[in-house]
Amino acid sequence: MTMVSEPITHVVLVPHWLSSADRDGLTDALEAALVRPGLPASTADRLVDVLTELHVARARDVVWPTSAARVRLVTGWDSDTLPVRLSAMELACTLSLPELPATVRESLTGGRSSS
């Protein structure tokens, strides 16, 4: 019997701390991009992953609220700020969107990421 295996890849997810308004703006941009004709399938796959992570970030805060609360306490960020964990490829695909609001772009590339 022969076993088939796939190569192991290590994807690093970096938390980007986004406010509720930033997450809403990101969600709107992702949804608009996903219905745009001509969006490459590989980009669409990554954008769906980002959309999923937005939901996971909210759920993570409900289940384990103290982790994010400690960071918010130390940094002085608002209570609606949550870590949205993105890979480099997910971030690149997101930043390539013309629909992305400038405020969200700034939050993703500014001082609130742990990279």
Beta strands, then each sheet from edge to edge (+ up, - down):
strand 1: 14-18
strand 2: 82-86
sheet 1: 1+ 2-
end
